[in-house]
Amino acid sequence: MNRPMPPNPEQPDRPDVELELTELSADERAVWAEALTEWLDRRPMPADLRARLLAHWREQSAKD
């Protein structure tokens, strides 16, 4: 049975809160890409799912 996640008091889910988006430099994107790849390597998941996630991230990175 799926139970709803309890609210996170550090990140209130309020529609009046606007998030500020910042552009990442190429170096920052590379650091994040490496961190995400390492994170994926430590997670048990089907190989096809991992491949699709990596392909999606590469596609999104190419758009930048």
TAWO-V36569 format. One record per residue. RES is the residue in one small letter. PHI is phi in radians with two decimals (NA if undefined). NEAR is the number of other ideal C-beta (glycine too) atoms within 10 Angstrom. Layout:
((RES | PHI | NEAR) (RES | PHI | NEAR))
This chain:
((m | NA | 2) (n | -1.52 | 4) (r | -1.92 | 5) (p | -1.15 | 5) (m | -1.25 | 6) (p | -1.20 | 6) (p | -1.14 | 9) (n | -1.68 | 8) (p | -1.13 | 6) (e | -1.40 | 5) (q | -2.32 | 8) (p | -1.12 | 9) (d | -1.61 | 7) (r | -2.14 | 7) (p | -1.18 | 5) (d | -1.48 | 5) (v | -1.61 | 8) (e | -1.73 | 7) (l | -1.60 | 4) (e | -1.65 | 4) (l | -1.69 | 5) (t | -2.18 | 5) (e | -1.43 | 7) (l | -1.71 | 11) (s | -1.30 | 8) (a | -1.04 | 9) (d | -1.13 | 8) (e | -1.13 | 11) (r | -1.10 | 14) (a | -1.12 | 12) (v | -1.10 | 12) (w | -1.12 | 13) (a | -1.07 | 14) (e | -1.13 | 10) (a | -1.10 | 10) (l | -1.15 | 13) (t | -1.11 | 13) (e | -1.09 | 9) (w | -1.09 | 9) (l | -1.09 | 14) (d | -1.08 | 8) (r | -1.63 | 6) (r | -1.85 | 9) (p | -1.30 | 5) (m | -2.79 | 9) (p | -1.04 | 8) (a | -1.04 | 7) (d | -1.17 | 8) (l | -1.16 | 11) (r | -1.05 | 15) (a | -1.10 | 10) (r | -1.16 | 11) (l | -1.08 | 15) (l | -1.09 | 14) (a | -1.10 | 10) (h | -1.10 | 10) (w | -1.11 | 15) (r | -1.13 | 10) (e | -1.08 | 9) (q | -1.15 | 10) (s | -1.15 | 13) (a | -1.18 | 7) (k | -1.25 | 5) (d | -1.30 | 8))
